[in-house]
Amino acid sequence: MNDMKRICIIGGGPGGLMTAYLLSKMANSPFSLTLFEATDRLGGKIRTLRFQERQARYEAGAAELYDYSSVGNDPLKELVEELGLSIVPIGGSSVILDEQIIANMDDVRAHLGAKACEALLSFDRSAKDMISPSEYYLGGHEAQIAVSPPASRFDALLGKVGQAAARRYIETLIHSDLATEPERTSVEYGAHNYLMNDSRYMQLYCIEGGNEQLTRELARRISADVRLNHVVTDMGRGEDGKLAVACRHQGVVREESFDIAILALPNNYLPHINFRGERLAAAMRAHHAQHDHPAHYLRITVLFDRPFWRTKLDESFFMLDRFGGCCVYDESARDPEMPYGVLGWLLGGQPALEMSDLDDAALIEAALKSLPATLGEAGPRFLEGHVHRWPAAVNAIPGGLVPRAQSLRHQPEPAGHPDLFVVGDYLYDSTLNGVLDSAEYVAEWLVSEMIRS
Ligand SMILES: Cc1cc2nc3c(=O)[nH]c(=O)nc-3n(C[C@H](O)[C@H](O)[C@H](O)COP(=O)(O)OP(=O)(O)OC[C@H]3O[C@@H](n4cnc5c(N)ncnc54)[C@H](O)[C@@H]3O)c2cc1C
């Protein structure tokens, strides 16, 4: 009799691929692995694309990776190194308010006034008093927080910044990273997104040749039966006592049994699966509700015949006070050889959601118009533009208002379904670092179970 464990992973994004890779690396007994992916490609929200007009790349999804190695172990950076990938540091400190480039505190004083400068410094001190670099690093990962008090809203903290210009500066600085409005997130997550701009808390990098190298290299190394275009629609306890997983492929629904199933899906995809049996269905509804704080992105990326803005602004990204505060990446800065210019607008929150209804041409025009005249004329330099809509794709309060113990986050129904796990960035911090932490937690758990049995 073949007693090899049958494991399936549902979702071929970074979370599913990382879990598959770690399981293959850590397991000391053979198992069979099936990976179901709904679309025709692996990689999920890591998407490095190319323009048609010129040889130039851009990130349509995740743009930056976070480097915590100066504070503690950094599993993502270690993984990137292990996969043999090179990295490019990225950074930017400029915020454009009313067409003025504010790059440092002297500029704040000059353009916003001494009172705004004082209010900003005071906010900065209180954010740093609240969360130190090592607390930031451990944030949301403590082993067993059974109950912590409900988070208060970030707008309450911002309201204490008594100076309107200083408040506007902070909101513009962080709106795109938050991907939501201050009243829809917690003080902790808001403060995190403010503090990430300080290099003592983290540094930023991207992967040479495009971030999608990460998921490509993971996919190359896993040993799994990868089923593209397979949408998992239904799951629950089967008659044989195992987990029955039903998926649709080319209009045909088939069901298979597995010993273990791992749902590596963002929270907003979970309600699309029918979980059988009242107990499992209720647990998955509760899991979804715990994390149901959707946040939104919209990316507009434009290719120009040259990087005309560089004489005024030469950074990997800057923040702009348009669309409720957005980040503009100089995508062309990732590739020093590239003669062309590429700017990527990352809109977040409500403006991203509402503007998703506009057609691509209108969005590209709005992006071009949003650039301050001081940077130079964008219109004549335009070659090609693309739009990527990401409604509800990230989380506004990762971990939930009252974070649950790590084991419960990853095993929604331990009593009746100890063989069903979830992996996701929304359980920690809405980033690739967080999804790797989640994948690692589940892989280590499963491997220690395999060793025990
Ligand atoms: C615009 C944008 C910018 C971002 N920027 C950053 C950044 O700069 N840095 C950072 O760290 N993070 C960033 N993120 C977040 C990052 O993309 C996520 O942390 C990461 O993609 C999460 O991986 P995942 O595998 O959990 O989900 P996903 O990447 O969403 O992958 C899930 C996969 O599951 C598949 N799937 C869905 N339903 C089913 C089903 N029923 N059956 C089978 N397969 C299914 C999907 O097709 C998808 O391939 C960004 C996200 C967005 C949207």
The ligand as an ORCA input file, in Angstrom:
! r2SCAN-3c Opt
* xyz 0 1
  C      -0.475     46.492     -6.728
  C       0.160     45.736     -5.612
  C       1.397     46.147     -5.145
  C       2.026     45.435     -4.123
  N       3.247     45.850     -3.732
  C       3.939     45.111     -2.835
  C       5.275     45.456     -2.519
  O       5.823     46.421     -3.055
  N       5.929     44.690     -1.606
  C       5.339     43.602     -1.023
  O       5.991     42.942     -0.198
  N       4.066     43.252     -1.325
  C       3.361     43.974     -2.205
  N       2.080     43.611     -2.548
  C       1.495     42.436     -1.891
  C       1.998     41.128     -2.524
  O       1.680     41.135     -3.869
  C       1.359     39.963     -1.777
  O       1.895     39.929     -0.472
  C       1.564     38.589     -2.419
  O       1.260     38.565     -3.781
  C       0.694     37.564     -1.681
  O       0.878     36.301     -2.245
  P      -0.298     35.203     -2.233
  O       0.278     33.997     -2.870
  O      -0.851     35.091     -0.878
  O      -1.462     35.825     -3.118
  P      -1.512     36.110     -4.688
  O      -0.259     36.730     -5.156
  O      -2.781     36.867     -4.910
  O      -1.653     34.653     -5.354
  C      -2.813     33.887     -5.169
  C      -2.970     32.936     -6.364
  O      -4.100     32.096     -6.127
  C      -4.793     31.916     -7.354
  N      -6.186     31.537     -7.041
  C      -7.180     32.332     -6.588
  N      -8.308     31.619     -6.382
  C      -8.032     30.329     -6.724
  C      -8.775     29.122     -6.726
  N     -10.053     29.077     -6.330
  N      -8.160     27.972     -7.162
  C      -6.862     27.988     -7.554
  N      -6.098     29.119     -7.550
  C      -6.666     30.269     -7.140
  C      -4.670     33.276     -8.028
  O      -4.898     33.176     -9.425
  C      -3.230     33.647     -7.670
  O      -2.315     33.188     -8.648
  C       1.393     44.304     -3.541
  C       0.135     43.917     -3.990
  C      -0.475     44.623     -5.010
  C      -1.836     44.181     -5.498
*
